[in-house]
Amino acid sequence: MAGYVWSLNDVVWNKDVPPLAVAEGERVEIEFVNRTPMLHPMHLHGHEFQVVAIDGARFAGAKRDTVLIPPTRRATVDFDASNPGWWALPAICSITSTRACSPRSGTCDGPEDRPS
């Protein structure tokens, strides 16, 4: 599996990549695109999200904290940033747990709140 590169917004995460900035109370929409030939679960810590589209077809889906993205498919989720803090948005399958692919997103008052 050495040929896979995991990224968010086409940026491979490392400790120097800034988090995705989200303001408290903001309604956030994230589209997960799985460009690989394998299932890919995505999990958001600290919040529940609502699945609002599969492959661009919108609907009022279930609330959850993990969504399974089938190979070569897309899922769109919405959440309200109601729980301030720094929250991980990792892929949660064994293939990715051995790689640096746990981007952080969240809200804070300033850079001093960023985790080390």
LOROMI-688038 format. One record per residue: x, y, z negated of N, C-alpha, C in turn; residue number from 0; residue in one letter. Coordinates in nm, 2 decimals, decimal comma. Example, Ala and Ser with C-alpha at 12.3 -4.5 7.8 and 13.67 -1.06 7.14 Angstrom:
BEGIN
<atom n_u="1,32" n_v="-0,57" n_w="-0,78" ca_u="1,23" ca_v="-0,45" ca_w="-0,78" c_u="1,32" c_v="-0,33" c_w="-0,78" i="0" aa="a"/>
<atom n_u="1,28" n_v="-0,22" n_w="-0,71" ca_u="1,37" ca_v="-0,11" ca_w="-0,71" c_u="1,29" c_v="0,00" c_w="-0,79" i="1" aa="s"/>
This chain:
BEGIN
<atom n_u="0,08" n_v="-0,12" n_w="0,00" ca_u="0,00" ca_v="0,00" ca_w="0,00" c_u="0,09" c_v="0,13" c_w="0,00" i="0" aa="m"/>
<atom n_u="0,21" n_v="0,11" n_w="0,03" ca_u="0,30" ca_v="0,23" ca_w="0,02" c_u="0,27" c_v="0,33" c_w="0,13" i="1" aa="a"/>
<atom n_u="0,19" n_v="0,30" n_w="0,23" ca_u="0,16" ca_v="0,40" ca_w="0,33" c_u="0,05" c_v="0,50" c_w="0,29" i="2" aa="g"/>
<atom n_u="-0,02" n_v="0,48" n_w="0,18" ca_u="-0,12" ca_v="0,57" ca_w="0,14" c_u="-0,07" c_v="0,69" c_w="0,07" i="3" aa="y"/>
<atom n_u="-0,13" n_v="0,81" n_w="0,10" ca_u="-0,10" ca_v="0,93" ca_w="0,02" c_u="-0,23" c_v="0,99" c_w="-0,03" i="4" aa="v"/>
<atom n_u="-0,24" n_v="1,01" n_w="-0,16" ca_u="-0,37" ca_v="1,05" ca_w="-0,22" c_u="-0,36" c_v="1,20" c_w="-0,24" i="5" aa="w"/>
<atom n_u="-0,47" n_v="1,27" n_w="-0,21" ca_u="-0,47" ca_v="1,42" ca_w="-0,22" c_u="-0,61" c_v="1,47" c_w="-0,25" i="6" aa="s"/>
<atom n_u="-0,61" n_v="1,60" n_w="-0,29" ca_u="-0,73" ca_v="1,68" ca_w="-0,30" c_u="-0,71" c_v="1,80" c_w="-0,22" i="7" aa="l"/>
<atom n_u="-0,80" n_v="1,84" n_w="-0,13" ca_u="-0,78" ca_v="1,96" ca_w="-0,05" c_u="-0,65" c_v="1,95" c_w="0,03" i="8" aa="n"/>
<atom n_u="-0,61" n_v="1,83" n_w="0,07" ca_u="-0,49" ca_v="1,80" ca_w="0,15" c_u="-0,36" c_v="1,83" c_w="0,07" i="9" aa="d"/>
<atom n_u="-0,37" n_v="1,84" n_w="-0,06" ca_u="-0,25" ca_v="1,87" ca_w="-0,15" c_u="-0,23" c_v="1,74" c_w="-0,24" i="10" aa="v"/>
<atom n_u="-0,11" n_v="1,69" n_w="-0,23" ca_u="-0,08" ca_v="1,57" ca_w="-0,31" c_u="-0,05" c_v="1,63" c_w="-0,45" i="11" aa="v"/>
<atom n_u="-0,11" n_v="1,57" n_w="-0,55" ca_u="-0,10" ca_v="1,63" ca_w="-0,69" c_u="0,04" c_v="1,59" c_w="-0,75" i="12" aa="w"/>
<atom n_u="0,09" n_v="1,69" n_w="-0,82" ca_u="0,21" ca_v="1,67" ca_w="-0,91" c_u="0,20" c_v="1,77" c_w="-1,02" i="13" aa="n"/>
<atom n_u="0,29" n_v="1,77" n_w="-1,11" ca_u="0,27" ca_v="1,86" ca_w="-1,23" c_u="0,28" c_v="2,01" c_w="-1,20" i="14" aa="k"/>
<atom n_u="0,33" n_v="2,04" n_w="-1,08" ca_u="0,34" ca_v="2,18" ca_w="-1,04" c_u="0,22" c_v="2,24" c_w="-0,97" i="15" aa="d"/>
<atom n_u="0,13" n_v="2,15" n_w="-0,93" ca_u="0,01" ca_v="2,20" ca_w="-0,85" c_u="-0,09" c_v="2,26" c_w="-0,95" i="16" aa="v"/>
<atom n_u="-0,13" n_v="2,38" n_w="-0,93" ca_u="-0,23" ca_v="2,44" ca_w="-1,02" c_u="-0,36" c_v="2,37" c_w="-1,02" i="17" aa="p"/>
<atom n_u="-0,43" n_v="2,37" n_w="-1,13" ca_u="-0,56" ca_v="2,31" ca_w="-1,13" c_u="-0,66" c_v="2,38" c_w="-1,04" i="18" aa="p"/>
<atom n_u="-0,77" n_v="2,31" n_w="-1,01" ca_u="-0,88" ca_v="2,38" ca_w="-0,94" c_u="-0,95" c_v="2,47" c_w="-1,04" i="19" aa="l"/>
<atom n_u="-0,96" n_v="2,60" n_w="-1,01" ca_u="-1,02" ca_v="2,69" ca_w="-1,10" c_u="-1,17" c_v="2,69" c_w="-1,09" i="20" aa="a"/>
<atom n_u="-1,23" n_v="2,67" n_w="-1,20" ca_u="-1,38" ca_v="2,67" ca_w="-1,21" c_u="-1,42" c_v="2,75" c_w="-1,32" i="21" aa="v"/>
<atom n_u="-1,51" n_v="2,85" n_w="-1,30" ca_u="-1,56" ca_v="2,93" ca_w="-1,41" c_u="-1,67" c_v="2,86" c_w="-1,49" i="22" aa="a"/>
<atom n_u="-1,67" n_v="2,89" n_w="-1,62" ca_u="-1,78" ca_v="2,83" ca_w="-1,71" c_u="-1,91" c_v="2,87" c_w="-1,66" i="23" aa="e"/>
<atom n_u="-2,01" n_v="2,78" n_w="-1,64" ca_u="-2,14" ca_v="2,81" ca_w="-1,60" c_u="-2,16" c_v="2,80" c_w="-1,44" i="24" aa="g"/>
<atom n_u="-2,05" n_v="2,79" n_w="-1,37" ca_u="-2,05" ca_v="2,78" ca_w="-1,23" c_u="-2,11" c_v="2,65" c_w="-1,18" i="25" aa="e"/>
<atom n_u="-2,19" n_v="2,65" n_w="-1,07" ca_u="-2,24" ca_v="2,53" ca_w="-1,01" c_u="-2,13" c_v="2,50" c_w="-0,90" i="26" aa="r"/>
<atom n_u="-2,08" n_v="2,38" n_w="-0,91" ca_u="-1,96" ca_v="2,34" ca_w="-0,83" c_u="-2,01" c_v="2,22" c_w="-0,74" i="27" aa="v"/>
<atom n_u="-1,97" n_v="2,23" n_w="-0,61" ca_u="-1,99" ca_v="2,12" ca_w="-0,52" c_u="-1,86" c_v="2,06" c_w="-0,47" i="28" aa="e"/>
<atom n_u="-1,85" n_v="1,93" n_w="-0,48" ca_u="-1,73" ca_v="1,87" ca_w="-0,43" c_u="-1,77" c_v="1,76" c_w="-0,33" i="29" aa="i"/>
<atom n_u="-1,70" n_v="1,76" n_w="-0,22" ca_u="-1,72" ca_v="1,65" ca_w="-0,12" c_u="-1,59" c_v="1,56" c_w="-0,12" i="30" aa="e"/>
<atom n_u="-1,62" n_v="1,44" n_w="-0,15" ca_u="-1,51" ca_v="1,33" ca_w="-0,15" c_u="-1,51" c_v="1,27" c_w="-0,02" i="31" aa="f"/>
<atom n_u="-1,40" n_v="1,26" n_w="0,05" ca_u="-1,39" ca_v="1,20" ca_w="0,18" c_u="-1,29" c_v="1,08" c_w="0,16" i="32" aa="v"/>
<atom n_u="-1,33" n_v="0,96" n_w="0,19" ca_u="-1,24" ca_v="0,85" ca_w="0,18" c_u="-1,20" c_v="0,81" c_w="0,32" i="33" aa="n"/>
<atom n_u="-1,07" n_v="0,85" n_w="0,35" ca_u="-1,02" ca_v="0,82" ca_w="0,48" c_u="-0,94" c_v="0,68" c_w="0,49" i="34" aa="r"/>
<atom n_u="-0,96" n_v="0,60" n_w="0,38" ca_u="-0,89" ca_v="0,48" ca_w="0,38" c_u="-0,98" c_v="0,36" c_w="0,41" i="35" aa="t"/>
<atom n_u="-0,93" n_v="0,24" n_w="0,43" ca_u="-1,01" ca_v="0,12" ca_w="0,46" c_u="-1,06" c_v="0,05" c_w="0,33" i="36" aa="p"/>
<atom n_u="-1,05" n_v="0,11" n_w="0,22" ca_u="-1,09" ca_v="0,04" ca_w="0,09" c_u="-1,18" c_v="0,13" c_w="0,01" i="37" aa="m"/>
<atom n_u="-1,26" n_v="0,06" n_w="-0,08" ca_u="-1,35" ca_v="0,13" ca_w="-0,17" c_u="-1,26" c_v="0,23" c_w="-0,26" i="38" aa="l"/>
<atom n_u="-1,32" n_v="0,34" n_w="-0,29" ca_u="-1,25" ca_v="0,44" ca_w="-0,37" c_u="-1,34" c_v="0,51" c_w="-0,47" i="39" aa="h"/>
<atom n_u="-1,34" n_v="0,46" n_w="-0,60" ca_u="-1,42" ca_v="0,53" ca_w="-0,70" c_u="-1,35" c_v="0,66" c_w="-0,75" i="40" aa="p"/>
<atom n_u="-1,43" n_v="0,76" n_w="-0,77" ca_u="-1,39" ca_v="0,89" ca_w="-0,82" c_u="-1,47" c_v="0,92" c_w="-0,95" i="41" aa="m"/>
<atom n_u="-1,39" n_v="0,97" n_w="-1,05" ca_u="-1,45" ca_v="0,99" ca_w="-1,18" c_u="-1,42" c_v="1,13" c_w="-1,23" i="42" aa="h"/>
<atom n_u="-1,51" n_v="1,20" n_w="-1,28" ca_u="-1,49" ca_v="1,34" ca_w="-1,34" c_u="-1,51" c_v="1,33" c_w="-1,49" i="43" aa="l"/>
<atom n_u="-1,40" n_v="1,36" n_w="-1,56" ca_u="-1,40" ca_v="1,36" ca_w="-1,71" c_u="-1,48" c_v="1,49" c_w="-1,76" i="44" aa="h"/>
<atom n_u="-1,55" n_v="1,47" n_w="-1,87" ca_u="-1,60" ca_v="1,59" ca_w="-1,93" c_u="-1,74" c_v="1,64" c_w="-1,88" i="45" aa="g"/>
<atom n_u="-1,78" n_v="1,59" n_w="-1,77" ca_u="-1,91" ca_v="1,64" ca_w="-1,71" c_u="-1,98" c_v="1,52" c_w="-1,64" i="46" aa="h"/>
<atom n_u="-2,11" n_v="1,54" n_w="-1,62" ca_u="-2,18" ca_v="1,45" ca_w="-1,53" c_u="-2,21" c_v="1,53" c_w="-1,41" i="47" aa="e"/>
<atom n_u="-2,21" n_v="1,46" n_w="-1,30" ca_u="-2,25" ca_v="1,52" ca_w="-1,17" c_u="-2,37" c_v="1,46" c_w="-1,11" i="48" aa="f"/>
<atom n_u="-2,42" n_v="1,52" n_w="-1,01" ca_u="-2,54" ca_v="1,46" ca_w="-0,94" c_u="-2,49" c_v="1,44" c_w="-0,79" i="49" aa="q"/>
<atom n_u="-2,51" n_v="1,32" n_w="-0,75" ca_u="-2,48" ca_v="1,28" ca_w="-0,61" c_u="-2,59" c_v="1,35" c_w="-0,52" i="50" aa="v"/>
<atom n_u="-2,55" n_v="1,44" n_w="-0,43" ca_u="-2,64" ca_v="1,52" ca_w="-0,35" c_u="-2,64" c_v="1,49" c_w="-0,20" i="51" aa="v"/>
<atom n_u="-2,54" n_v="1,41" n_w="-0,16" ca_u="-2,53" ca_v="1,37" ca_w="-0,02" c_u="-2,44" c_v="1,25" c_w="0,00" i="52" aa="a"/>
<atom n_u="-2,48" n_v="1,17" n_w="0,10" ca_u="-2,39" ca_v="1,06" ca_w="0,15" c_u="-2,38" c_v="1,09" c_w="0,30" i="53" aa="i"/>
<atom n_u="-2,25" n_v="1,10" n_w="0,34" ca_u="-2,22" ca_v="1,12" ca_w="0,48" c_u="-2,30" c_v="1,24" c_w="0,54" i="54" aa="d"/>
<atom n_u="-2,32" n_v="1,35" n_w="0,46" ca_u="-2,39" ca_v="1,47" ca_w="0,50" c_u="-2,54" c_v="1,47" c_w="0,49" i="55" aa="g"/>
<atom n_u="-2,60" n_v="1,35" n_w="0,46" ca_u="-2,74" ca_v="1,34" ca_w="0,45" c_u="-2,78" c_v="1,38" c_w="0,30" i="56" aa="a"/>
<atom n_u="-2,84" n_v="1,49" n_w="0,28" ca_u="-2,87" ca_v="1,54" ca_w="0,15" c_u="-2,99" c_v="1,48" c_w="0,09" i="57" aa="r"/>
<atom n_u="-2,99" n_v="1,46" n_w="-0,05" ca_u="-3,10" ca_v="1,41" ca_w="-0,12" c_u="-3,08" c_v="1,44" c_w="-0,27" i="58" aa="f"/>
<atom n_u="-3,18" n_v="1,42" n_w="-0,35" ca_u="-3,16" ca_v="1,44" ca_w="-0,50" c_u="-3,12" c_v="1,31" c_w="-0,56" i="59" aa="a"/>
<atom n_u="-3,00" n_v="1,29" n_w="-0,58" ca_u="-2,95" ca_v="1,16" ca_w="-0,63" c_u="-2,94" c_v="1,15" c_w="-0,78" i="60" aa="g"/>
<atom n_u="-2,88" n_v="1,04" n_w="-0,82" ca_u="-2,87" ca_v="1,01" ca_w="-0,96" c_u="-2,76" c_v="1,10" c_w="-1,03" i="61" aa="a"/>
<atom n_u="-2,77" n_v="1,12" n_w="-1,16" ca_u="-2,66" ca_v="1,18" ca_w="-1,23" c_u="-2,57" c_v="1,07" c_w="-1,29" i="62" aa="k"/>
<atom n_u="-2,44" n_v="1,10" n_w="-1,28" ca_u="-2,34" ca_v="1,00" ca_w="-1,32" c_u="-2,21" c_v="1,07" c_w="-1,34" i="63" aa="r"/>
<atom n_u="-2,10" n_v="1,00" n_w="-1,38" ca_u="-1,97" ca_v="1,06" ca_w="-1,39" c_u="-1,87" c_v="0,99" c_w="-1,30" i="64" aa="d"/>
<atom n_u="-1,92" n_v="0,89" n_w="-1,23" ca_u="-1,83" ca_v="0,81" ca_w="-1,13" c_u="-1,91" c_v="0,78" c_w="-1,01" i="65" aa="t"/>
<atom n_u="-1,85" n_v="0,80" n_w="-0,89" ca_u="-1,92" ca_v="0,76" ca_w="-0,77" c_u="-1,82" c_v="0,68" c_w="-0,69" i="66" aa="v"/>
<atom n_u="-1,87" n_v="0,57" n_w="-0,62" ca_u="-1,79" ca_v="0,48" ca_w="-0,54" c_u="-1,80" c_v="0,53" c_w="-0,40" i="67" aa="l"/>
<atom n_u="-1,69" n_v="0,56" n_w="-0,34" ca_u="-1,69" ca_v="0,61" ca_w="-0,20" c_u="-1,65" c_v="0,49" c_w="-0,11" i="68" aa="i"/>
<atom n_u="-1,74" n_v="0,44" n_w="-0,02" ca_u="-1,70" ca_v="0,33" ca_w="0,07" c_u="-1,60" c_v="0,38" c_w="0,17" i="69" aa="p"/>
<atom n_u="-1,53" n_v="0,28" n_w="0,23" ca_u="-1,43" ca_v="0,31" ca_w="0,33" c_u="-1,48" c_v="0,40" c_w="0,44" i="70" aa="p"/>
<atom n_u="-1,40" n_v="0,50" n_w="0,47" ca_u="-1,43" ca_v="0,60" ca_w="0,58" c_u="-1,57" c_v="0,67" c_w="0,57" i="71" aa="t"/>
<atom n_u="-1,61" n_v="0,69" n_w="0,44" ca_u="-1,74" ca_v="0,75" ca_w="0,42" c_u="-1,72" c_v="0,88" c_w="0,33" i="72" aa="r"/>
<atom n_u="-1,82" n_v="0,96" n_w="0,31" ca_u="-1,82" ca_v="1,08" ca_w="0,23" c_u="-1,93" c_v="1,08" c_w="0,13" i="73" aa="r"/>
<atom n_u="-1,90" n_v="1,14" n_w="0,02" ca_u="-2,01" ca_v="1,16" ca_w="-0,08" c_u="-1,99" c_v="1,30" c_w="-0,14" i="74" aa="a"/>
<atom n_u="-2,10" n_v="1,37" n_w="-0,15" ca_u="-2,10" ca_v="1,51" ca_w="-0,21" c_u="-2,17" c_v="1,51" c_w="-0,34" i="75" aa="t"/>
<atom n_u="-2,10" n_v="1,57" n_w="-0,44" ca_u="-2,16" ca_v="1,58" ca_w="-0,58" c_u="-2,16" c_v="1,72" c_w="-0,62" i="76" aa="v"/>
<atom n_u="-2,26" n_v="1,76" n_w="-0,71" ca_u="-2,27" ca_v="1,89" ca_w="-0,77" c_u="-2,26" c_v="1,87" c_w="-0,92" i="77" aa="d"/>
<atom n_u="-2,20" n_v="1,97" n_w="-0,99" ca_u="-2,21" ca_v="1,97" ca_w="-1,13" c_u="-2,20" c_v="2,11" c_w="-1,18" i="78" aa="f"/>
<atom n_u="-2,26" n_v="2,13" n_w="-1,30" ca_u="-2,25" ca_v="2,26" ca_w="-1,37" c_u="-2,13" c_v="2,26" c_w="-1,47" i="79" aa="d"/>
<atom n_u="-2,04" n_v="2,36" n_w="-1,45" ca_u="-1,92" ca_v="2,36" ca_w="-1,54" c_u="-1,97" c_v="2,42" c_w="-1,68" i="80" aa="a"/>
<atom n_u="-2,02" n_v="2,33" n_w="-1,76" ca_u="-2,08" ca_v="2,37" ca_w="-1,88" c_u="-1,99" c_v="2,32" c_w="-2,00" i="81" aa="s"/>
<atom n_u="-1,88" n_v="2,26" n_w="-1,98" ca_u="-1,80" ca_v="2,21" ca_w="-2,08" c_u="-1,66" c_v="2,26" c_w="-2,06" i="82" aa="n"/>
<atom n_u="-1,62" n_v="2,38" n_w="-2,12" ca_u="-1,49" ca_v="2,44" ca_w="-2,09" c_u="-1,38" c_v="2,34" c_w="-2,13" i="83" aa="p"/>
<atom n_u="-1,27" n_v="2,35" n_w="-2,06" ca_u="-1,15" ca_v="2,27" ca_w="-2,09" c_u="-1,08" c_v="2,23" c_w="-1,97" i="84" aa="g"/>
<atom n_u="-0,98" n_v="2,14" n_w="-1,98" ca_u="-0,91" ca_v="2,09" ca_w="-1,87" c_u="-0,95" c_v="1,95" c_w="-1,85" i="85" aa="w"/>
<atom n_u="-1,01" n_v="1,91" n_w="-1,74" ca_u="-1,06" ca_v="1,78" ca_w="-1,71" c_u="-1,00" c_v="1,72" c_w="-1,59" i="86" aa="w"/>
<atom n_u="-0,97" n_v="1,59" n_w="-1,61" ca_u="-0,91" ca_v="1,51" ca_w="-1,50" c_u="-1,02" c_v="1,47" c_w="-1,40" i="87" aa="a"/>
<atom n_u="-0,98" n_v="1,47" n_w="-1,27" ca_u="-1,06" ca_v="1,42" ca_w="-1,16" c_u="-0,99" c_v="1,31" c_w="-1,09" i="88" aa="l"/>
<atom n_u="-0,98" n_v="1,19" n_w="-1,16" ca_u="-0,89" ca_v="1,09" ca_w="-1,10" c_u="-0,97" c_v="0,99" c_w="-1,02" i="89" aa="p"/>
<atom n_u="-0,89" n_v="0,92" n_w="-0,93" ca_u="-0,94" ca_v="0,80" ca_w="-0,87" c_u="-0,92" c_v="0,69" c_w="-0,97" i="90" aa="a"/>
<atom n_u="-1,01" n_v="0,60" n_w="-0,98" ca_u="-1,00" ca_v="0,50" ca_w="-1,09" c_u="-0,99" c_v="0,35" c_w="-1,04" i="91" aa="i"/>
<atom n_u="-0,91" n_v="0,33" n_w="-0,94" ca_u="-0,89" ca_v="0,19" ca_w="-0,90" c_u="-0,74" c_v="0,16" c_w="-0,92" i="92" aa="c"/>
<atom n_u="-0,71" n_v="0,03" n_w="-0,93" ca_u="-0,58" ca_v="-0,01" ca_w="-0,97" c_u="-0,47" c_v="0,03" c_w="-0,87" i="93" aa="s"/>
<atom n_u="-0,51" n_v="0,04" n_w="-0,74" ca_u="-0,41" ca_v="0,09" ca_w="-0,64" c_u="-0,36" c_v="0,23" c_w="-0,67" i="94" aa="i"/>
<atom n_u="-0,45" n_v="0,32" n_w="-0,72" ca_u="-0,42" ca_v="0,46" ca_w="-0,74" c_u="-0,36" c_v="0,48" c_w="-0,88" i="95" aa="t"/>
<atom n_u="-0,39" n_v="0,39" n_w="-0,97" ca_u="-0,35" ca_v="0,42" ca_w="-1,11" c_u="-0,20" c_v="0,41" c_w="-1,12" i="96" aa="s"/>
<atom n_u="-0,13" n_v="0,35" n_w="-1,02" ca_u="0,01" ca_v="0,34" ca_w="-1,03" c_u="0,08" c_v="0,45" c_w="-0,95" i="97" aa="t"/>
<atom n_u="0,00" n_v="0,54" n_w="-0,90" ca_u="0,06" ca_v="0,66" ca_w="-0,83" c_u="0,02" c_v="0,79" c_w="-0,89" i="98" aa="r"/>
<atom n_u="0,08" n_v="0,89" n_w="-0,86" ca_u="0,05" ca_v="1,03" ca_w="-0,92" c_u="-0,07" c_v="1,08" c_w="-0,85" i="99" aa="a"/>
<atom n_u="-0,19" n_v="1,05" n_w="-0,89" ca_u="-0,31" ca_v="1,10" ca_w="-0,82" c_u="-0,41" c_v="1,13" c_w="-0,92" i="100" aa="c"/>
<atom n_u="-0,38" n_v="1,20" n_w="-1,03" ca_u="-0,48" ca_v="1,24" ca_w="-1,13" c_u="-0,48" c_v="1,39" c_w="-1,14" i="101" aa="s"/>
<atom n_u="-0,54" n_v="1,46" n_w="-1,03" ca_u="-0,54" ca_v="1,60" ca_w="-1,04" c_u="-0,63" c_v="1,65" c_w="-1,15" i="102" aa="p"/>
<atom n_u="-0,60" n_v="1,77" n_w="-1,20" ca_u="-0,67" ca_v="1,83" ca_w="-1,31" c_u="-0,75" c_v="1,94" c_w="-1,26" i="103" aa="r"/>
<atom n_u="-0,87" n_v="1,96" n_w="-1,31" ca_u="-0,95" ca_v="2,08" ca_w="-1,28" c_u="-1,01" c_v="2,12" c_w="-1,41" i="104" aa="s"/>
<atom n_u="-1,05" n_v="2,25" n_w="-1,42" ca_u="-1,12" ca_v="2,29" ca_w="-1,54" c_u="-1,13" c_v="2,44" c_w="-1,55" i="105" aa="g"/>
<atom n_u="-1,17" n_v="2,48" n_w="-1,67" ca_u="-1,19" ca_v="2,62" ca_w="-1,70" c_u="-1,10" c_v="2,65" c_w="-1,82" i="106" aa="t"/>
<atom n_u="-1,06" n_v="2,77" n_w="-1,83" ca_u="-0,98" ca_v="2,81" ca_w="-1,95" c_u="-0,98" c_v="2,96" c_w="-1,96" i="107" aa="c"/>
<atom n_u="-0,93" n_v="3,01" n_w="-2,07" ca_u="-0,92" ca_v="3,16" ca_w="-2,08" c_u="-0,79" c_v="3,21" c_w="-2,02" i="108" aa="d"/>
<atom n_u="-0,69" n_v="3,13" n_w="-2,01" ca_u="-0,56" ca_v="3,18" ca_w="-1,95" c_u="-0,46" c_v="3,07" c_w="-1,94" i="109" aa="g"/>
<atom n_u="-0,35" n_v="3,11" n_w="-1,88" ca_u="-0,24" ca_v="3,00" ca_w="-1,86" c_u="-0,20" c_v="2,94" c_w="-1,99" i="110" aa="p"/>
<atom n_u="-0,21" n_v="3,00" n_w="-2,10" ca_u="-0,16" ca_v="2,94" ca_w="-2,23" c_u="-0,25" c_v="2,82" c_w="-2,27" i="111" aa="e"/>
<atom n_u="-0,36" n_v="2,81" n_w="-2,21" ca_u="-0,45" ca_v="2,69" ca_w="-2,24" c_u="-0,42" c_v="2,57" c_w="-2,16" i="112" aa="d"/>
<atom n_u="-0,33" n_v="2,59" n_w="-2,06" ca_u="-0,30" ca_v="2,47" ca_w="-1,97" c_u="-0,23" c_v="2,36" c_w="-2,05" i="113" aa="r"/>
<atom n_u="-0,27" n_v="2,24" n_w="-2,03" ca_u="-0,20" ca_v="2,13" ca_w="-2,10" c_u="-0,06" c_v="2,11" c_w="-2,05" i="114" aa="p"/>
<atom n_u="0,02" n_v="2,05" n_w="-2,13" ca_u="0,16" ca_v="2,02" ca_w="-2,08" c_u="0,17" c_v="1,89" c_w="-2,03" i="115" aa="s"/>
